[in-house]
Amino acid sequence: MSLNEVKTRALELLWKGGNPVKSRELAQQLGLSVAPTNLHLIWLKRKGYVFSPEKGLYAITEKGKEVLVLPKIDRKQALQILGSVPREKSFHFYRDTDQYLGTYATNLSEFCDRIQVVDIKSIEFHLPRKDFVLWFLGLGDYELARNMSVVKKSSLLGEDLRKRVYEVARSRCEKLKSLASELGFL
């Protein structure tokens, strides 16, 4: 089933935000008033594309993500994405071209740890070059790569940028760990 442009945009905004939002905030992002936004949300909720974790808040469901053509991750894929890669395929942090910091991450969890302490110039160097996005794609995580592309488009700098990159990566890491732990692997 195909969605109209407004409903698709609403799902994209809910997906990109990552956290439940109020209909008023979503209306503002959509450039609509609250009443028509609520009608769209009610329709999306009836179809199972969004849910309301608490009164007045809305978030995207797995079914909603599927409608956006985001690949669904199973437990095996979650374990693969969370697994360590050889050092040569690790993420190596640079401050600038030819300015290696001697820091690298062999898995997503290490990446989150390193992002919190690495020189901020490294994050500001790698993000516009799509280095994070490409590494996440190499791990097989298309959703995290897409989320990081959204961060790349933001105008954040400095510690605000570090915080957002960390939040996006940590949130995804926790979700993948939750998926993997359902089988008792983590």
Phi, psi and omega in degrees: 000135181261143180263153175287171186300319182292315180294320177297315179297320178299315178297319179299317180294320177296319179294313182295323181294324178080333181243154177303143180231157176282150181300327179298317179294318179295319178302317180298316180293328179279343183077029179240168172278171186292320184301307179294328177298317178298321178298318177297317181295320178298316179298314180297323179292317179299326179279351180086015181272337176226162174220167181242100182295334173204161186307127176088354179247145181227145178216158181279146177263173175298322178297321177296322177294322179297322178297328177280002180065041172268125183296139179278136181262128175264178184299319180297316178294322178300315179297320180296315181295322181283342184293161179278148176250160177299157183307322182292341177255005178290165174274119180257125184272129176240152174273328179196177178305131180064020176237069181291135182270355181076015181242137178212164178233129180265351178206173185296322179296316177296322178303314180299317179297315183292322181301328182290337187237347183294153176309129182302330178298332177293315179296316179293336177281313187284322187300309181295336180278356182067024180296319179296313180304313182295322179293318178297321176298320178297330176283345181096013182256091182288328180292316178296321177299317179294319177298319180290330175297325177294318178298320180303325182281349179286165180259023182287147176220167173059219184295331176296320178293314178305312182301316182291317178300315179298312181301316181295313181292316181296316179302315180293318179300316180295321179295317179295320178297322178296316177300313182293324183287343177299337177263358180082020181274335182239000000 
